[in-house]
Amino acid sequence: MLVLDASGSMWGKVGDITKIEAARQTVGTILKGWPADDHLGLIVYGHRRKGDCKDIEMLKPVGPVDERAFMAMVGGLSPKGRTPMTDAVRTAADAMKGQEGRSTIILVSDGVETCNADPCEVAAALKKADIDLVVDTVGFDIKDPEANRELRCMAEATGGIALQAEDAGELTKAIQQAVHTAQGNPAPAPAPQPKAEPKAEPKPDWNLTGYARLAAGDDPLTDDVRWELTRPAPEGTTSEVVMTSYNANIHEQVEPGDYILTLTAGEASVKAPITVKANEMNRVDMALNAGRIGLRAKRTATETAKGSVVWTVKPKGSSADLFTGYDAETGVILPAGEYSVTLKLGAAVQTRDIEIAPGETVPVEVIAGVGKLKGKVTFSPGGSAVKDPRVDILVGSEAAEGESSLIGDYAAEPVFDLPEGTYRVRIKVDGVDRVFPLTIKTGETVTASFPLDAGLVAITAPGADSIRITVPRTGIYGDDAEEITRNYDTSMSYVLPAGKYTASAWKGDVNVTQDIEIKAGARNEVKLALPQ
């Protein structure tokens, strides 16, 4: 039975991804090639309600594995609540009663027990009631020594293994090791060590310790936090920084005296005066009066976004961005209050208003409602791709005065995420300007070719001051031909719609001309020799 932490702190990040996404990826990895004879179940805690120690749910009893269904359950998790890991393990043990042979619980947690249970005592009782029960624990990005102690003693009390993982890669390896052991392939036992004489517990080499919390009475934070200790200073002067620490559980040696302690996590910050006393352990417990939002972008109701998006979070009524993120799934700590959250995915923009209370984790799932255009710009149907065309998406089936591009790119094979609707695809390259109609629906992928009915002319004119291309058109009054382009060099390449043109090379007032015909999909090479 896999017991998975989905408490609010799983929105914290390890490297470039959230902990919950790392857990999803890990589960996906261990399910690939899962033996048909091995049974697996899933219990999750902290995923439905904030502050509820009864928020434990068995999503799948122990049984045969359907990889797609299992991943759908894990993929739908939105962390919210507390960490009742002890009762979750008890629930798993109860669910596995009556199973033949060894029963293994693999507990994955990123924090300390927060629901007034004793993990060591419960684990020992469960082992006594079922000698074949084993609890393996995986501590994920653990910063709190107490959390490490709890996970270690649960494993030791049941004959299991206690593993640690600092990032997504280590998490996958740790769970794979636990699974490997559960499948009856334990790692070699370490050589026995001589029994050490008991030693007095060493005196800590710090005198300032404590925790950071979103709100008073909330779980200690395991995220990256920043502690800064400064000396008091008159207003308008710069304070002397005495100490900076990035540990969630602060452990620092500080000279006795009066200080200002500033705690920062995410976009929230709080400061307070403290006095560090001599010859004693000074403990701080600081609350940010903040909450956390977990942001998850979805292309459609059933398709999670991947890759880069743009998140912006503004305080309600403000035009200034407080937070900007570019991952499809991310999380951030914010001061309690009202906010406007905006997701930009391709050309789709969705905004949602939210309110965060102190200590609250608010999962925000935003559906962009887009389809995908995969285009290819060619000179002719089935012909060569055009190099670096400008592709713009215009809204509507008809041109409007003053309209602007919804989204654009310079690419022969452009890819755009677009809200459902009717569009025009405008493609410009050199002398070509073509517009193609497009209709797209949410969740649909449209693969379209855009043939420009154009060719390329390559002109060389040694010794010339300029090269010009014109359309041979003379009006009723003998107007000059219409000039399409002029290049002040001795050579040029230019894309033109199929048709007839005139190329000319100039040196002062002397020029030479040549009529040319551009054919779709063809290259036309022209050499112009000026008179000597």
BADO-869951 format. One record per residue (C-alpha): y, x, z; chain. Coordinates in Angstrom, 1 decimal. Each point is the difference from the previous one (the first is absolute). Example, Ala and Ser with C-alpha at 12.3 -4.5 7.8 and 13.67 -1.06 7.14 Angstrom:
// BADO-869951
> Y; X; Z; chain
> -4.5; 12.3; 7.8; A
> 3.4; 1.4; -0.7; A
END
This chain:
// BADO-869951
> Y; X; Z; chain
> 0.0; 0.0; 0.0; A
> 3.4; 1.4; -1.0; A
> 2.7; -0.9; 2.5; A
> 3.3; 0.6; -1.7; A
> 3.5; 0.3; 1.7; A
> 2.5; -2.3; -1.7; A
> 2.6; 0.1; 2.8; A
> 3.7; 0.3; -0.9; A
> 0.0; 3.8; 0.3; A
> -2.2; 0.2; -3.1; A
> 3.2; -0.5; -2.1; A
> 0.9; 3.6; 1.1; A
> -0.4; 2.6; -2.7; A
> -2.3; 3.0; -0.3; A
> 1.3; 2.2; -2.8; A
> 1.1; -2.3; -2.9; A
> -1.9; -3.1; 0.9; A
> -0.3; -2.5; 2.9; A
> -2.9; 0.3; 2.4; A
> -1.3; -3.4; -1.0; A
> -0.1; 1.1; -3.7; A
> -1.8; 3.2; 1.0; A
> -2.5; -2.2; 1.8; A
> -0.4; -2.2; -3.1; A
> -0.6; 3.0; -2.2; A
> -2.5; 1.4; 2.4; A
> -2.0; -3.2; 0.1; A
> 0.0; -0.1; -3.8; A
> -1.4; 3.6; -0.1; A
> -2.8; -0.6; 2.5; A
> -1.1; -3.2; -1.8; A
> -0.5; 1.7; -3.3; A
> -3.7; 0.6; -0.4; A
> -0.7; -1.8; 3.3; A
> -3.9; -0.2; 0.4; A
> -1.3; -3.5; -0.6; A
> -2.2; 0.2; 3.1; A
> 2.8; 0.9; 2.4; A
> 1.8; -2.9; 1.6; A
> 3.7; 0.0; 1.0; A
> 2.4; -2.3; 1.8; A
> 3.7; -0.1; 0.6; A
> 2.1; -0.9; 3.0; A
> 3.8; 0.4; 0.0; A
> 2.6; -0.3; 2.7; A
> 3.7; -0.4; 0.2; A
> 0.4; -1.5; -3.6; A
> 1.0; -3.6; 0.6; A
> 2.3; -0.3; 3.0; A
> 2.5; 2.1; 1.8; A
> -0.6; 0.7; 3.7; A
> -3.4; -1.9; 0.2; A
> -2.8; 1.9; 1.6; A
> -2.5; -2.6; -1.2; A
> 0.9; 0.8; -3.7; A
> -3.5; 1.3; -0.8; A
> -1.8; -1.4; -3.1; A
> -3.4; 0.7; -1.5; A
> 0.7; -0.2; -3.7; A
> -3.6; 0.8; -0.9; A
> -3.2; 0.0; 2.0; A
> -2.4; 2.9; -0.3; A
> -1.9; -0.5; -3.2; A
> -0.3; 1.1; -3.7; A
> 3.2; 1.3; -1.5; A
> 1.9; -1.6; -2.9; A
> 2.5; 2.8; -0.8; A
> 2.5; -2.3; -1.8; A
> 0.0; -2.6; 2.8; A
> 0.2; 2.6; 2.7; A
> 2.9; 1.7; -1.6; A
> 1.8; -3.3; -0.5; A
> -0.1; -0.5; 3.8; A
> 1.3; 3.4; 0.8; A
> 2.6; -0.2; -2.8; A
> 1.4; -3.2; 1.5; A
> 0.8; 1.5; 3.5; A
> 3.6; 0.0; 1.1; A
> 0.3; 1.8; 3.4; A
> 2.0; -1.9; 2.6; A
> -1.2; 0.2; 3.6; A
> -1.4; 1.9; 3.0; A
> -3.0; 2.3; 0.5; A
> -2.8; -1.9; 1.8; A
> -2.6; 2.6; -1.2; A
> -2.2; -0.3; 3.1; A
> -0.6; -3.7; -0.4; A
> -0.4; 0.5; -3.8; A
> -2.9; 2.4; 0.8; A
> -1.4; -2.5; 2.5; A
> 0.2; -2.7; -2.7; A
> -1.8; 2.3; -2.5; A
> -2.8; 0.8; 2.6; A
> -0.5; -3.8; 0.7; A
> -0.2; -0.6; -3.8; A
> -2.7; 2.6; -0.4; A
> -2.3; -1.1; 2.8; A
> -3.5; -0.6; -1.3; A
> 0.3; 2.5; -2.9; A
> -3.1; 2.1; -0.3; A
> 0.4; 3.8; 0.5; A
> 3.1; 1.9; 0.6; A
> 3.4; -1.9; -0.2; A
> 3.1; 2.0; -0.7; A
> 3.6; -1.0; 0.5; A
> 2.6; 2.2; -1.8; A
> 3.4; -0.6; 1.7; A
> 3.1; 1.2; -1.9; A
> 3.2; -0.1; 2.1; A
> 3.4; 1.6; -0.2; A
> 1.1; -0.6; 3.6; A
> -0.7; -0.7; 3.7; A
> -1.7; -3.1; 1.4; A
> 2.9; -2.5; 0.6; A
> -1.8; -3.0; 1.4; A
> -0.8; 1.0; 3.6; A
> -3.6; 0.9; -0.6; A
> -1.9; 3.2; 1.1; A
> -1.7; 1.4; -3.2; A
> -2.2; 2.4; 1.9; A
> -1.3; -2.5; 2.5; A
> -0.7; -2.6; -2.7; A
> -1.7; 2.5; -2.3; A
> -2.3; 1.1; 2.8; A
> -0.9; -3.6; 0.8; A
> -0.8; -0.8; -3.6; A
> -2.2; 3.1; -0.2; A
> -1.9; -1.1; 3.1; A
> -0.5; -3.5; -1.4; A
> -1.2; 1.4; -3.4; A
> -1.5; 3.5; 0.0; A
> -0.1; 0.0; -3.8; A
> 3.8; -0.6; -0.3; A
> 2.2; 2.9; -1.1; A
> 3.8; 0.1; -0.3; A
> 1.5; 2.6; -2.3; A
> 3.8; 0.3; 0.2; A
> 2.6; 1.2; -2.5; A
> 3.5; 0.7; 1.3; A
> 2.4; -0.3; -2.8; A
> 3.3; 1.9; 0.3; A
> -0.2; -0.1; 3.8; A
> 3.0; 1.5; 1.8; A
> -0.8; -1.3; 3.5; A
> -2.4; 2.0; 2.2; A
> -1.0; -3.1; 1.8; A
> -1.1; -1.7; -3.3; A
> -2.1; 3.1; -0.8; A
> -1.6; -0.1; 3.5; A
> -0.9; -3.7; -0.4; A
> -1.6; 0.4; -3.4; A
> -1.9; 3.1; 1.1; A
> -1.4; -1.6; 3.1; A
> -1.2; -3.2; -1.9; A
> -1.9; 2.3; -2.3; A
> -1.5; 2.1; 2.8; A
> -1.0; -3.0; 2.1; A
> -2.1; -1.3; -2.9; A
> -1.3; 3.3; -1.5; A
> 2.3; -0.3; -3.0; A
> 2.3; 2.5; -1.6; A
> 3.8; 0.2; 0.4; A
> 1.9; 1.1; -3.1; A
> 3.7; 0.6; -0.7; A
> 1.9; -0.5; -3.3; A
> 3.6; 1.1; -0.7; A
> 0.4; -1.4; -3.5; A
> -1.7; -2.2; -2.7; A
> -2.4; 2.8; -1.2; A
> -1.1; 0.8; 3.6; A
> -0.5; -3.7; 0.7; A
> -2.3; -0.4; -2.9; A
> -2.1; 3.1; 1.0; A
> -0.1; -1.2; 3.6; A
> -1.3; -3.5; -0.8; A
> -2.4; 1.4; -2.6; A
> -1.4; 2.3; 2.8; A
> -0.3; -3.0; 2.4; A
> -1.8; -2.0; -2.7; A
> -2.2; 3.0; -0.9; A
> -1.0; 0.3; 3.7; A
> -0.6; -3.8; 0.3; A
> -2.3; 0.2; -3.1; A
> -2.3; 2.3; 1.9; A
> 1.3; 3.4; -1.2; A
> 1.8; 1.4; 3.0; A
> 1.7; 3.3; -0.2; A
> -1.8; 2.9; 1.7; A
> 0.5; 0.0; 3.8; A
> 2.1; 2.8; 1.3; A
> -1.7; 2.8; 1.9; A
> 0.0; -0.6; 3.8; A
> 2.8; 1.7; 1.8; A
> -0.3; 1.5; 3.5; A
> 1.2; -2.3; 2.7; A
> 3.6; 0.9; 0.9; A
> 1.2; 0.2; 3.6; A
> 2.4; -2.8; 0.7; A
> 3.6; 1.2; -0.2; A
> 3.2; -1.4; 1.5; A
> 1.9; -2.0; -2.5; A
> 2.8; 2.2; -1.4; A
> 3.5; -0.9; 0.9; A
> 1.9; -1.4; -3.1; A
> 2.4; 2.4; -1.6; A
> 2.6; -2.7; -0.4; A
> 2.2; -2.0; 2.3; A
> 1.2; -2.8; -2.3; A
> -2.4; -2.6; -1.4; A
> 0.0; -3.6; -1.0; A
> -0.5; -2.6; -2.7; A
> 2.0; -1.8; -2.7; A
> -0.5; -3.7; -0.5; A
> 1.4; -2.6; -2.4; A
> 0.8; -2.2; 3.0; A
> -0.5; 0.1; 3.8; A
> -3.7; -0.7; 0.8; A
> -1.1; 0.6; -3.6; A
> -2.6; 2.5; -1.2; A
> 1.1; 3.6; 0.0; A
> 1.0; 1.1; -3.5; A
> -2.3; 2.4; -1.9; A
> 2.4; 0.4; -3.0; A
> 2.1; 3.0; -0.6; A
> 2.9; -0.2; 2.4; A
> 2.9; 2.3; 0.8; A
> 1.1; 0.9; 3.5; A
> 3.3; 1.9; 0.4; A
> 1.3; 1.2; 3.3; A
> 3.7; 0.9; 0.2; A
> 2.4; 1.0; 2.8; A
> 2.7; -2.5; 0.8; A
> 3.2; 0.8; -1.8; A
> 3.6; -1.5; 0.0; A
> 0.6; -2.6; -2.6; A
> 1.0; 1.5; -3.4; A
> -1.9; 3.3; 0.7; A
> -3.4; 1.1; -1.3; A
> -2.8; -0.1; 2.5; A
> -2.3; 3.0; 0.4; A
> -3.5; -0.8; -1.1; A
> -2.5; 1.3; 2.6; A
> -3.3; -1.2; -1.4; A
> -1.4; -1.9; -3.1; A
> -3.5; -1.4; 0.0; A
> -2.0; -2.0; -2.6; A
> -3.0; -0.9; 2.2; A
> -0.5; -3.7; 0.7; A
> -1.0; 1.0; 3.6; A
> 2.7; 2.5; 1.0; A
> -1.1; 3.1; 1.9; A
> 2.9; 2.5; 0.5; A
> 1.1; 2.6; 2.5; A
> 3.7; -0.6; 0.9; A
> 2.3; 1.6; 2.5; A
> 1.1; -2.3; 2.8; A
> 3.2; -1.8; -0.6; A
> 1.8; -3.0; -1.6; A
> -0.6; -0.8; -3.6; A
> 0.3; -2.7; -2.7; A
> -3.4; -0.9; -1.6; A
> 0.0; -1.5; -3.5; A
> -3.1; -1.6; -1.4; A
> -0.2; -0.8; -3.7; A
> -2.9; -1.7; -1.9; A
> 0.4; -1.2; -3.6; A
> 3.5; -1.5; -0.2; A
> 0.2; -0.8; 3.7; A
> 1.6; 2.1; 2.6; A
> 0.9; -0.2; 3.7; A
> 1.5; 2.5; 2.5; A
> 0.1; 0.1; 3.8; A
> 1.2; 2.4; 2.7; A
> -2.8; 1.7; 1.9; A
> -0.2; 2.5; 2.9; A
> -2.7; 2.6; -0.1; A
> -1.0; 1.0; 3.6; A
> -1.4; 3.3; 1.1; A
> -3.6; 0.4; 1.2; A
> -1.3; -3.4; -1.2; A
> -1.2; -1.8; -3.1; A
> 2.8; -2.0; -1.6; A
> -1.2; -3.0; -1.8; A
> 1.9; -2.1; -2.6; A
> -0.9; -3.3; -1.6; A
> 2.4; -1.0; -2.7; A
> 0.1; -3.2; -1.9; A
> 1.8; -0.2; -3.4; A
> 0.7; -3.7; 0.0; A
> -1.6; 0.1; -3.4; A
> -2.8; -1.5; -2.1; A
> -2.0; 1.1; -3.0; A
> -0.3; -1.4; -3.5; A
> -3.0; 0.7; -2.2; A
> 0.9; -0.3; -3.7; A
> -2.7; -0.8; -2.6; A
> 0.9; -0.6; -3.7; A
> -2.2; -2.2; -2.2; A
> 0.2; -0.4; -3.7; A
> -1.5; -3.5; 0.2; A
> -1.5; -2.1; 2.8; A
> -3.4; 1.8; -0.6; A
> 1.0; 3.4; -1.2; A
> 1.4; 2.7; 2.3; A
> 2.7; 2.2; -1.5; A
> -0.8; 3.7; -0.5; A
> 2.3; 3.0; -0.5; A
> 3.8; 0.0; 0.4; A
> 2.2; -3.0; 0.9; A
> 3.4; -0.2; 1.6; A
> 0.5; -1.6; 3.4; A
> 3.4; -0.4; 1.5; A
> 0.7; -1.4; 3.5; A
> 3.5; -1.1; 1.0; A
> 1.2; -1.5; 3.2; A
> 0.8; -3.7; -0.6; A
> 3.5; -0.3; -1.4; A
> 0.4; 3.7; -0.7; A
> 0.2; 1.7; -3.4; A
> -1.2; 3.4; 1.3; A
> -3.7; 0.9; -0.3; A
> -1.5; 0.9; 3.4; A
> -3.4; 1.0; -1.5; A
> -1.2; 0.8; -3.5; A
> -3.7; 0.6; -0.9; A
> -1.9; 0.6; -3.1; A
> -3.7; -0.6; 0.9; A
> -1.7; -3.3; -0.8; A
> -1.1; -0.1; 3.6; A
> 2.1; 1.5; 2.8; A
> 1.3; -0.7; 3.4; A
> 3.1; 0.7; 2.0; A
> 1.4; -0.5; 3.5; A
> 3.3; -1.9; 0.2; A
> 2.3; -1.2; 2.7; A
> -0.6; -3.6; 1.0; A
> 2.0; -2.3; -2.2; A
> 0.3; -1.9; -3.3; A
> -0.6; 1.8; -3.3; A
> -0.1; -0.5; -3.7; A
> -3.0; 1.6; -1.7; A
> 0.0; 0.6; -3.7; A
> -2.9; 1.1; -2.2; A
> 0.7; 1.3; -3.5; A
> -3.2; 0.4; -2.1; A
> 0.8; 0.8; -3.6; A
> 2.5; -2.7; -1.1; A
> -1.0; -2.4; 2.8; A
> 2.3; -0.3; 3.0; A
> -1.1; -2.1; 3.0; A
> 2.0; -0.3; 3.3; A
> -1.2; -1.4; 3.3; A
> 1.9; -0.5; 3.3; A
> -1.8; 1.0; 3.2; A
> 0.6; 0.2; 3.7; A
> -1.5; 2.6; 2.3; A
> -0.2; -0.5; 3.8; A
> -0.4; 3.0; 2.4; A
> -3.6; 1.3; -0.1; A
> -1.0; -2.2; -2.9; A
> -1.9; 1.1; -3.1; A
> 0.9; -2.1; -3.1; A
> -2.2; 0.4; -3.0; A
> 2.1; -0.7; -3.2; A
> -2.1; -0.7; -3.1; A
> 2.2; -0.5; -3.1; A
> -1.5; -1.3; -3.2; A
> 2.0; 1.3; -3.0; A
> -1.6; -2.5; -2.4; A
> -0.1; 2.3; -3.0; A
> -2.0; 0.6; -3.2; A
> -0.3; 3.3; -1.8; A
> 1.1; 1.1; -3.4; A
> -1.8; 2.9; -1.6; A
> 1.9; 0.8; -3.2; A
> -0.3; 2.5; -2.8; A
> 2.8; 0.8; -2.4; A
> -1.1; 1.1; -3.4; A
> 1.6; 0.7; -3.4; A
> -2.3; -2.5; -1.7; A
> -2.9; -2.3; 0.9; A
> -2.8; 2.3; 1.2; A
> 2.2; 3.1; -0.7; A
> 1.3; 2.9; 1.9; A
> 1.8; -0.4; 3.3; A
> 3.7; 0.4; 0.1; A
> 1.4; 2.8; 2.2; A
> 2.3; -1.0; 2.8; A
> 1.2; -3.4; -1.1; A
> 2.3; -2.0; 2.3; A
> -1.8; -3.2; 1.0; A
> 2.0; -2.7; 1.8; A
> -1.2; -3.3; 1.3; A
> 2.5; -2.8; -0.5; A
> -0.3; -3.4; 1.7; A
> -0.5; -3.2; -2.1; A
> -0.9; -0.7; -3.6; A
> 3.6; 0.1; -1.3; A
> 2.8; 2.5; 0.4; A
> 2.7; -0.8; 2.5; A
> 3.6; 1.3; 0.1; A
> 0.4; 2.9; 2.4; A
> -3.8; 0.2; 0.8; A
> -1.4; 3.2; 1.4; A
> -3.5; 1.5; 0.1; A
> -2.2; -1.2; 2.8; A
> -2.0; 3.2; -0.1; A
> -0.4; 2.9; -2.4; A
> -1.7; 3.3; -0.8; A
> -0.3; 2.8; -2.5; A
> -3.7; -0.1; -0.9; A
> -2.2; -0.4; -3.0; A
> -2.4; -1.9; 2.2; A
> 2.1; -1.9; 2.5; A
> -1.5; -1.8; 3.0; A
> 2.1; -2.7; 1.8; A
> -0.7; -2.4; 2.9; A
> 1.8; -3.2; -0.9; A
> 0.5; -3.4; 1.7; A
> -1.5; -2.9; -1.9; A
> 2.3; -1.0; -2.8; A
> 1.2; 0.4; -3.6; A
> 1.5; 3.2; -1.1; A
> 1.2; 2.1; -2.9; A
> -1.1; 3.6; -0.4; A
> 2.8; 2.0; -1.6; A
> -0.9; 3.4; -1.4; A
> 2.5; 2.6; -1.1; A
> -0.6; 3.4; -1.5; A
> 2.5; 1.8; -2.3; A
> 0.9; -2.5; -2.7; A
> -2.6; -2.6; 1.0; A
> 0.9; -3.0; 2.2; A
> -2.8; -2.6; 0.1; A
> -0.7; -3.0; 2.3; A
> -3.4; -1.6; 0.7; A
> -0.8; -3.2; 1.9; A
> -2.1; 0.1; 3.2; A
> -1.4; -2.6; 2.4; A
> -1.8; 1.1; 3.1; A
> -1.7; -1.8; 2.9; A
> -0.7; 0.9; 3.6; A
> -3.1; 2.1; 0.3; A
> -0.3; 0.4; -3.8; A
> -0.1; 3.4; -1.8; A
> 1.4; -0.1; -3.5; A
> -0.9; 2.9; -2.3; A
> 2.4; 0.0; -2.9; A
> 0.8; 2.2; -2.9; A
> 3.6; 0.2; -1.3; A
> 0.0; 1.3; -3.6; A
> 3.6; 1.0; -1.0; A
> -0.6; -0.1; -3.8; A
> 1.6; 3.4; -0.1; A
> -0.5; 3.6; -1.1; A
> 1.5; 3.4; 0.7; A
> 2.1; 2.2; -2.2; A
> 0.3; 3.8; 0.7; A
> 3.0; 1.6; -1.8; A
> 0.8; 3.6; -0.3; A
> 3.2; 1.3; -1.6; A
> 0.5; 3.8; 0.4; A
> 3.7; 1.0; 0.4; A
> 1.2; -3.6; 0.5; A
> 2.7; -1.0; 2.5; A
> -1.5; -3.5; 0.3; A
> -2.7; -2.3; -1.2; A
> 0.6; -3.7; -0.6; A
> -2.2; -3.0; -0.7; A
> 1.6; -3.1; -1.7; A
> -1.0; -3.3; -1.4; A
> 0.9; -0.2; -3.6; A
> 2.2; -3.1; 0.1; A
> 3.3; -0.4; -2.0; A
> 2.2; -3.0; 0.6; A
> 2.1; -1.9; -2.5; A
> 2.9; 2.3; 0.5; A
> -2.1; 3.2; -0.3; A
> -0.5; 0.5; 3.7; A
> -1.7; 3.2; 1.2; A
> -3.7; -0.1; 0.8; A
> -0.8; -1.0; 3.7; A
> -0.7; 3.1; 2.0; A
> -3.0; -0.3; 2.4; A
> 0.1; 3.4; 1.7; A
> 1.6; 3.4; -0.2; A
> -1.4; 3.3; 1.4; A
> 1.9; 3.2; 0.3; A
> -2.9; 2.4; -0.6; A
> -2.1; 1.3; -2.8; A
> -3.0; -2.2; 0.7; A
> -0.7; -3.4; 1.5; A
> -2.9; -2.5; 0.5; A
> 0.9; -3.7; 0.1; A
> -2.0; -3.2; 0.2; A
> 1.1; -2.8; -2.4; A
> -1.2; -3.5; -1.0; A
> -1.9; 0.0; -3.2; A
> 2.4; -0.1; -2.9; A
> 2.3; 2.0; -2.3; A
> 2.6; 2.5; 1.2; A
> 2.1; 2.9; -1.1; A
> -0.1; 3.4; 1.7; A
> 2.9; 2.4; -0.5; A
> 0.9; 3.5; 1.2; A
> 3.6; 1.1; 0.4; A
> 1.8; 3.4; 0.2; A
> 3.7; -0.6; 0.1; A
> 0.7; -2.4; -2.9; A
> -3.1; 1.1; -1.9; A
> -3.0; -2.2; 0.2; A
> -3.4; -0.7; -1.5; A
> -1.8; -3.4; 0.1; A
> -3.5; -1.2; -0.5; A
> -1.4; -3.6; 0.0; A
> -2.9; -0.5; 2.3; A
> -2.5; -2.8; 0.7; A
> -1.4; -0.5; 3.4; A
> -3.5; -1.5; 0.2; A
> -1.5; -1.5; 3.2; A
> -2.1; 2.5; 1.8; A
> 0.8; 2.9; -2.3; A
> 1.9; 3.3; 0.4; A
> 2.5; 0.9; -2.7; A
> 1.1; 3.6; -0.2; A
> 3.3; 0.8; -1.9; A
> 1.5; 3.3; -0.7; A
> 3.7; 0.0; -1.2; A
> 1.3; 3.2; -1.6; A
> 3.8; 0.3; -0.1; A
> 1.6; 1.7; -3.0; A
> 0.6; 3.7; 0.5; A
END
